[in-house]
């Protein structure tokens, strides 16, 4: 019997709902037959019929995992201001389409694009650049299950392509994942252990020393996945400029696959540099722009080579200040 013709039998409204710990609905009022306790796309009665959980918004349809993460890029960070500079945005050279599909070491084929109006925002929420965020299998962190290209603001907030919203991973659902953040010319970082996603955005703040990060085993492992500044703020190591078979996950100042060579050849082989000057400046959005000022400089003031030099020289594990020391990204592959 369905007195109100609302689609839910009277016995369900009056008896079954209370037996399940739900408030009874009025069998004479069809308006409340659409009760939806967990806020998903199915009414409570539809979930009863299908056998799914009335209290779980991710049953039977998987939820989107939502992430509210924060990270600082060392090449752009000002420890006094507590913000990154946004020179790439100011120069209007951040691409509207995610750049990681063009970098083979990132193995990404996403199609994220952004409306140009997003780059009109100024202040702490101004966009600095694109980052790549990945969710790794909780049992095997070498396996990447979900990837998204996203935007990072000056204050470190990682946001979706609208420039404001937390990042979502369609269909990832609730559950446990390692979370990593990577950038085209910095070494990435990953949570030390899997973190649990719920129905609200999960907060992961890589800028804080209190957030444990992953360490590889063996000779490439390091407790210094990020650079620690005087303020104790954590930033990604800058200078990962090369994209070859032997690089992409490490910073090398001197030796095979040295990252500074990217700036050297970019400057030397620029078509406008007809005299092959080593101090030539290339104005471009490019991976060799380690300090992210929109200029590739191999030799001279504010050179990108210096960024690599200081990352290697000041790395805590490089006790001998060796110029050929190699810093490895602490994300398993």
Phi, psi and omega in degrees: 000133177228086188303317185269002179055033181270356178100354179242122181303149181302320184295331177290315182295320188268323189248308188292317179303310177300324178296335179266007180084012179260153174292142177294149174252166186275116180293351179257005183231107183290341185297330183265007178288346179269021180309133183222088188298316186268000173074017177272198185273000182245141175289164179303319182293320177298323178288324176299315181295320183277345180087011179274170185277122181294340186258358184247108181293349180259014177230122012266350183263126181302141177278166168276132173286134183241133187233131174245086187254163180218138179206150174245138176268118186301326181293337183249358189273139175247110186290338178283313180285335183074021181221159170273151172280159183238046184300325180296320178292316180300323179279357179058043181240004174289128182292149178284342177249141182307140186270353190285342175293342180267356182247108189298331183286353178264344174049055184229137182234020181296163185240025183299136174227163182228145175286140183302335181295336179298327181278002178275346181290136178244178179084198184299335181266007177295146182281135179263315183184179172274146170230166177242122182249134184229144173251123184256152179302134183294334181264339180214093185293353174285346181263119177267121183265328182217143179224146173213134167278137184219178180248146176243133181272170180300327180274007175094349181295132175264124186231164178287180187291352174279353176087358184223329189278152172302155182281135179242148177241106187301126174077000181291330176071185175279158181144190186252133177214149161284144178243128176234151175234128180235156178221153190296334177226027173231161172280137182281178182218152181221150177298147182296326183222166175298146176243152188262123176270138175243207182271352175249158182303132178276132179267126174226114185248099181283354180278351184256140178296339181284352178267108181294141180239159186288146176232126176294157175269166176078198188292338180270354181286146180208144176280357185249063180297332177231162176277132178259123183267175182302328180282358187076000175296142178259136178226155176292142177293124179271154174119005179277076191263341186271152181224070180231179183299330183262005183225200181094337178230025182202161177244125183231123177268318183225128180128186181300132179074024182303134182294330181296338179295333178297316178291321181300308183287329177297317180288313186294324185262008176297129184306330181280347181271071186291341179261005178054046181283131180288342180262018178293142181250127179253120179270104187193152169280107188212150181298332181283357177274079188291329179268003170058038177262005179084011181226130173268116182232119178274318185224129179130186181299138179059035181289148177288336175299323180297325180299315179295316180303312184286328175299313181290315184294323185264003180296127186302331180282349181267070184297335180267004181053040183285131181290341180260015177292144181246128176262124182258140173294137184263054175233122184289149179230000000 
